[in-house]
Amino acid sequence: MHRQFAPRLRQLHWYEIALIGVVALALCIYLPIVVKRSAVQGFGDVQVFFRAGWAVWTGYPLYEVADHHGWTYHYPPFFALLMGPFGHPLEGYPRPSWALPLPASVAIWYMLSVAVLLIAVDWWARALERDAPPLVQRDWNAWWMLRIGPLAILMPYIGDGLGRGQPSALVLLTMVGFLVLYAKGRVYSAAFALALGFTIKLFPLVLLLFPVLRRDSRTVLAVAGFSSLLLFVVPTLCLGPAEVIKLYTAMWTEHLSGVFTGAPNDKIAAEITFTSYDMLSIGAMLARIAAGGLPAEDKLPLFATLGQLAFDAVFIGALVWIGQGRFWRIRGPQPPLSEAILIGGAVLCASLPLVLSVSQPNYVAFVAPLVAVMLFDAWRRNGETTLVTFLVLWACVMWIGMFGTEGGVWQPLRIIGLATPAIAVLLGCGLLCLRRVR
């Protein structure tokens, strides 16, 4: 009979209880702070989504409505439809009878985000534990640490996303769901998860790399079908075909066309920062280093753009090359769906803060699956759950990088942005972990 990988109810040491308690307390204490900052003081991005929820259900132009900062909604209509219960009107407009008051909306959205985050890390941990040999557990309980460890290590960045009201936790859940379900061979459930993530933010679609490499047309078509359902069919049923055509026309002409061509209109350009100190992309880091601070113009110079493209190409090339024979094969039958998909997917998710030209600290939540993989891999190679020194040091660098960027304690830290090279190092370790898979 197969022994359980890591019994959850094994007695915890005092330091384990303390770590779990600190993470839980931090998530609870942050709730009233977020409500005050977002609903009273007006910080964060959450009103962008709440205003969009009000606009799409009341007929106000979705891609023209702005929050109190003047920021607008850039995403497909489907997510705005989901934000209906949180609808927050413009000044001078009445609040719909079906919409919650703003403080209640902020609080509920925060609690939903925390719940989704916990579900995502637990779902991912269960996938890693499946069929794994049992571990010797002396100093650390693997069941708890595989879930609490990534949260503790990335807490400042996860907190940034929760504080801003960004849907990072929900997007993370959709990407985790796709990888876990796809590794199980549950094609249609995996496709729906990925399509849901794609309708919230566009970049989860990068995970289609795996079925494309495997020449898995069934999954690709299923993602396309579910995406069409969520992007077009559901909005048409809710709003009517004429309104949906008008919304997508406005989305393209007023938002996406300028972003894709590199020449957004003045209004959109004012909302998107490419080189700010909290921008994590490789291109932003290169631009800041060359300028010795913030460049005079908030756009990537040519050399930084080329550096970004070169990094993206080298990274994707390395992932595809190492994954050959592990999660895909050029010729012949494809390898069985296995943990190689999970590890490769974790590496790809963790790369998003660096490979996307616009990525802020809340995107570091997507590194959580790779942190769990690194913990799991170290324990499995040792045969017991021990303190992983590398990850402790890596966490210290990440925490210093976050506080250095936000606090401006030491200018060189802000220029470089320690999180960017630190994530790059972790990506390298993740690729080595993938290479060990047989």
C-alpha positions in Angstrom: 0.0 0.0 0.0 1.4 3.4 -1.0 2.3 5.5 2.1 1.1 9.1 2.2 3.8 11.6 0.9 3.5 13.9 3.9 0.9 13.5 6.6 -0.8 16.8 7.3 -1.6 16.0 10.9 1.9 15.2 12.0 2.7 17.2 15.2 4.1 20.6 14.3 7.1 22.2 15.9 6.7 25.6 17.5 8.6 27.4 14.7 6.3 25.8 12.1 3.2 26.9 14.0 4.8 30.4 14.3 5.4 30.6 10.6 1.9 29.5 9.7 0.5 31.9 12.3 2.5 34.9 10.9 1.3 34.2 7.3 -2.3 33.8 8.5 -2.1 36.9 10.7 -0.6 39.0 7.9 -3.4 38.1 5.5 -6.0 38.9 8.2 -4.4 42.1 9.4 -4.1 43.4 5.8 -7.8 43.3 5.3 -8.8 46.5 7.1 -5.7 48.2 5.8 -6.7 47.4 2.2 -10.3 48.5 2.8 -9.2 51.9 4.2 -6.5 52.5 1.5 -8.8 51.5 -1.4 -12.3 52.6 -0.3 -11.3 55.7 1.8 -7.9 56.9 0.6 -8.3 55.9 -3.0 -5.1 53.8 -3.5 -4.8 50.8 -5.7 -6.3 49.6 -9.0 -9.5 48.0 -7.7 -11.8 50.8 -8.7 -10.8 50.2 -12.4 -12.5 46.8 -12.2 -15.4 48.0 -10.1 -16.1 51.0 -12.4 -15.9 48.6 -15.4 -18.5 46.3 -13.7 -20.8 49.3 -13.3 -20.3 50.6 -16.8 -20.8 47.3 -18.7 -24.1 46.6 -16.9 -25.5 50.2 -17.1 -24.6 51.0 -20.8 -21.9 53.6 -20.0 -19.0 53.2 -22.5 -16.8 50.5 -21.0 -13.5 51.6 -22.5 -14.0 55.3 -21.6 -15.0 55.0 -18.0 -12.1 55.9 -15.7 -11.5 55.4 -12.0 -10.6 58.3 -9.6 -7.0 58.2 -10.9 -8.1 58.5 -14.5 -7.1 54.9 -15.3 -9.3 52.9 -17.7 -10.1 49.3 -18.2 -8.0 47.4 -20.8 -9.4 43.9 -20.7 -12.1 41.9 -22.5 -15.8 42.5 -21.5 -16.3 39.1 -19.8 -14.3 40.0 -16.7 -16.2 43.3 -16.4 -19.4 41.3 -16.5 -18.2 39.3 -13.5 -17.5 42.5 -11.6 -21.2 43.5 -11.8 -21.9 42.9 -8.1 -19.0 45.2 -7.2 -20.1 47.9 -9.6 -19.0 51.4 -8.4 -20.5 54.3 -10.4 -18.8 57.5 -11.5 -19.3 60.6 -9.3 -22.8 62.0 -9.7 -24.3 58.7 -10.8 -26.5 56.6 -8.5 -25.3 53.3 -7.3 -27.3 50.4 -8.8 -29.6 48.6 -6.4 -27.8 45.3 -7.1 -24.3 46.7 -6.4 -22.5 46.5 -3.0 -21.2 49.6 -1.2 -17.5 50.3 -2.0 -16.1 49.3 1.4 -18.0 46.0 1.3 -16.9 45.4 -2.3 -13.2 45.9 -1.4 -13.5 43.6 1.6 -15.2 40.8 -0.3 -12.9 41.1 -3.3 -9.9 40.9 -0.9 -11.3 37.8 0.9 -12.1 36.1 -2.4 -8.6 36.8 -3.7 -7.1 35.3 -0.5 -9.3 32.2 -0.8 -8.4 31.8 -4.4 -4.7 32.1 -3.6 -4.9 29.4 -0.9 -6.8 27.1 -3.3 -4.2 27.6 -6.0 -1.2 26.8 -3.7 -3.0 23.8 -2.2 -4.0 22.5 -5.7 -0.5 22.9 -6.9 1.0 21.1 -3.8 -1.4 18.2 -4.3 -0.2 17.8 -7.9 3.4 17.7 -6.8 2.7 15.2 -4.0 0.9 12.8 -6.3 2.8 9.5 -6.6 5.8 11.0 -4.8 7.6 8.7 -2.4 7.1 9.4 1.3 9.7 11.7 3.0 11.4 11.6 6.4 10.0 14.4 8.4 12.0 15.5 11.4 12.4 19.3 11.4 9.6 20.4 8.9 6.2 19.1 8.0 6.3 18.9 4.2 2.5 19.1 3.8 2.3 22.5 5.5 5.6 23.9 4.2 4.9 23.1 0.6 1.9 25.4 1.0 3.1 28.0 3.4 6.6 28.3 2.1 5.9 29.9 -1.2 3.4 32.3 0.5 6.0 33.3 3.1 8.8 33.7 0.6 6.8 35.9 -1.7 4.6 37.6 0.9 5.6 41.3 0.0 4.7 40.7 -3.6 1.6 38.8 -3.0 0.5 41.5 -0.6 1.2 44.1 -3.3 -1.3 42.4 -5.6 -3.9 42.0 -2.8 -3.4 45.6 -1.8 -3.8 46.9 -5.4 -6.9 44.7 -5.9 -5.4 43.1 -8.9 -6.9 39.7 -10.0 -3.4 38.1 -9.9 -4.6 35.3 -7.5 -7.4 34.5 -9.9 -5.1 34.4 -12.9 -2.7 32.2 -10.9 -5.5 29.8 -10.2 -6.4 29.5 -13.8 -2.8 28.8 -14.8 -2.3 26.3 -12.0 -5.6 24.7 -13.0 -4.6 24.3 -16.6 -1.3 22.7 -15.8 -2.6 20.3 -13.1 -5.6 19.2 -15.2 -3.6 18.9 -18.4 -1.0 16.7 -16.6 -3.9 14.5 -15.6 -5.1 14.3 -19.2 -8.3 16.2 -18.4 -8.2 18.1 -21.6 -11.5 19.9 -21.6 -11.3 21.0 -18.0 -7.8 22.2 -18.5 -8.9 24.1 -21.7 -11.7 25.8 -19.8 -9.3 26.9 -17.0 -6.9 28.4 -19.6 -9.6 30.1 -21.5 -10.9 31.7 -18.3 -7.5 33.1 -17.5 -7.1 34.4 -21.0 -10.4 36.3 -20.8 -9.1 38.1 -17.6 -5.6 38.8 -18.7 -4.2 37.9 -22.1 -0.8 36.4 -21.2 -2.0 33.0 -19.7 -2.3 32.0 -23.3 1.5 31.5 -23.3 0.8 28.1 -21.7 -0.6 26.9 -25.0 3.1 26.3 -25.7 2.8 22.9 -24.2 -0.1 21.5 -26.3 1.3 23.2 -29.4 4.7 21.5 -29.0 3.0 18.2 -28.3 0.9 18.7 -31.5 -2.2 18.3 -29.3 -4.8 19.9 -31.6 -7.6 18.7 -29.4 -6.5 20.9 -26.5 -5.7 23.9 -28.7 -9.2 23.7 -30.3 -10.8 23.2 -26.9 -9.1 26.4 -25.6 -10.2 28.2 -28.8 -13.8 27.0 -28.3 -14.0 28.0 -24.6 -12.3 31.3 -25.3 -14.9 32.1 -28.0 -17.7 31.1 -25.6 -16.4 33.4 -22.8 -15.2 36.2 -25.1 -18.2 36.4 -27.4 -21.1 34.1 -26.6 -21.6 35.0 -22.9 -21.3 38.8 -23.5 -23.7 38.5 -26.5 -26.3 36.8 -24.3 -25.9 39.4 -21.6 -25.6 42.6 -23.7 -26.7 41.8 -27.3 -24.6 41.4 -30.5 -24.5 45.0 -31.5 -23.2 46.1 -28.1 -20.5 43.4 -28.1 -19.3 44.5 -31.6 -19.1 48.0 -30.4 -17.2 47.0 -27.2 -14.6 45.0 -29.1 -14.2 47.8 -31.7 -13.5 50.3 -28.9 -11.2 47.9 -27.1 -9.0 47.5 -30.2 -9.1 51.1 -31.4 -8.7 52.8 -28.1 -6.4 50.4 -26.3 -4.8 47.4 -27.9 -3.9 48.7 -31.3 -1.6 51.4 -29.9 -0.1 49.0 -27.3 0.7 46.4 -29.9 2.2 48.9 -32.4 4.2 50.6 -29.7 2.5 53.9 -30.3 -0.4 54.2 -27.8 -2.5 57.4 -27.7 -1.5 60.0 -25.1 -4.2 58.9 -22.6 -3.2 55.2 -22.6 0.5 56.1 -22.7 -0.1 58.1 -19.5 -1.6 55.0 -17.8 1.2 52.5 -18.8 4.7 52.8 -17.3 7.5 51.0 -19.0 10.6 52.0 -17.0 9.4 52.9 -13.5 11.3 51.5 -10.5 8.7 48.9 -9.8 8.7 47.5 -13.4 10.3 44.1 -13.4 10.9 43.3 -17.0 14.4 42.8 -18.4 13.9 45.7 -20.8 12.9 48.1 -18.0 16.0 47.1 -15.9 18.3 47.6 -18.9 16.8 51.1 -19.6 17.2 52.2 -16.0 20.8 50.9 -15.7 21.8 52.7 -18.9 20.2 56.0 -17.7 21.5 55.7 -14.1 17.9 56.1 -12.9 14.6 56.8 -14.6 15.1 57.5 -18.3 14.0 61.0 -19.5 11.2 59.4 -21.6 9.0 56.7 -20.1 9.5 54.3 -23.0 12.0 51.5 -23.7 14.9 52.6 -25.9 15.8 50.4 -28.9 18.7 48.6 -27.1 16.4 47.8 -24.2 13.7 46.5 -26.5 16.2 44.3 -28.3 17.6 43.1 -25.0 14.1 42.2 -23.9 13.4 40.3 -27.1 16.8 38.5 -26.9 16.1 37.4 -23.3 12.7 36.1 -24.2 14.0 34.2 -27.2 16.9 32.6 -25.2 14.6 31.7 -22.4 11.9 30.1 -24.5 14.5 28.4 -26.6 16.1 26.9 -23.5 12.8 25.7 -22.1 11.8 24.1 -25.5 15.3 22.5 -25.9 15.4 21.1 -22.4 11.8 20.0 -22.6 12.4 18.0 -25.7 12.0 14.3 -24.8 10.5 15.3 -21.4 7.2 17.0 -22.1 7.4 17.0 -25.9 9.1 15.2 -28.8 9.9 16.3 -32.3 9.1 13.0 -33.9 7.2 9.9 -32.9 4.7 9.6 -30.1 4.7 12.3 -27.4 6.0 11.5 -23.9 3.4 10.6 -21.3 1.9 13.5 -19.4 4.0 13.7 -16.3 5.6 16.0 -13.8 7.7 17.4 -16.6 4.6 19.4 -17.7 4.2 20.7 -14.1 7.9 21.8 -13.8 8.0 23.3 -17.3 4.8 25.1 -16.6 6.0 26.4 -13.3 9.2 27.8 -15.0 7.1 29.4 -17.7 4.7 31.0 -15.2 7.7 32.3 -13.1 9.2 33.9 -16.2 6.2 36.2 -16.8 7.4 39.1 -14.7 10.6 39.2 -16.8 9.4 38.4 -20.3 6.4 40.7 -20.3 7.3 44.3 -21.2 4.9 45.7 -18.6 4.9 43.8 -15.3 4.7 45.1 -11.7 5.4 43.4 -8.4 2.0 41.8 -8.1 3.0 39.5 -11.1 5.6 37.9 -8.8 2.7 35.8 -7.4 3.2 33.7 -10.6 6.6 32.6 -9.2 4.9 30.7 -6.4 4.5 27.3 -8.3 8.3 27.3 -9.1 9.2 28.0 -5.5 7.1 25.0 -4.5 8.8 22.9 -7.2 12.3 24.0 -5.8 11.3 23.0 -2.3 9.8 19.7 -3.4 12.9 18.9 -5.6 15.3 19.6 -2.8 13.4 17.5 -0.3 13.0 14.6 -2.7 16.7 14.6 -3.5 17.6 14.6 0.2 14.9 12.1 1.2 13.8 14.3 4.0 12.3 17.8 4.6 15.1 20.2 5.5 15.6 23.9 5.5 16.5 24.8 1.9 19.3 27.3 2.4 19.3 28.6 -1.2 15.6 29.5 -1.0 16.1 31.2 2.4 18.8 33.4 0.9 16.8 33.9 -2.3 13.8 35.1 -0.2 16.1 37.6 1.7 17.2 39.0 -1.7 13.6 39.3 -2.9 12.4 41.0 0.3 15.3 43.4 0.3 14.6 44.1 -3.4 10.9 44.9 -2.7 11.6 47.2 0.3 14.5 48.8 -1.5 12.3 49.5 -4.5 9.3 50.8 -2.6 11.2 52.5 0.2 14.0 54.0 -2.0 16.5 53.3 0.8 19.5 52.8 -1.6 19.2 54.2 -5.1 21.3 51.4 -6.9 18.7 48.9 -5.6 15.9 50.8 -7.2 17.8 51.2 -10.5 18.6 47.5 -10.8 15.5 46.1 -9.1 16.9 43.1 -7.2 13.8 41.0 -8.0 14.5 40.9 -11.7 18.0 39.2 -11.5 16.8 37.1 -8.5 13.9 35.7 -10.6 16.3 35.1 -13.5 18.5 33.0 -11.2 15.5 31.0 -10.0 14.5 30.4 -13.6 17.9 28.9 -14.3 17.5 26.6 -11.3 14.0 25.6 -12.5 15.5 24.6 -15.9 18.1 22.5 -14.2 15.3 20.8 -12.2 13.5 20.1 -15.5 16.6 18.7 -16.9 16.8 16.1 -14.1 13.4 14.8 -15.0 13.5 11.4 -16.8 
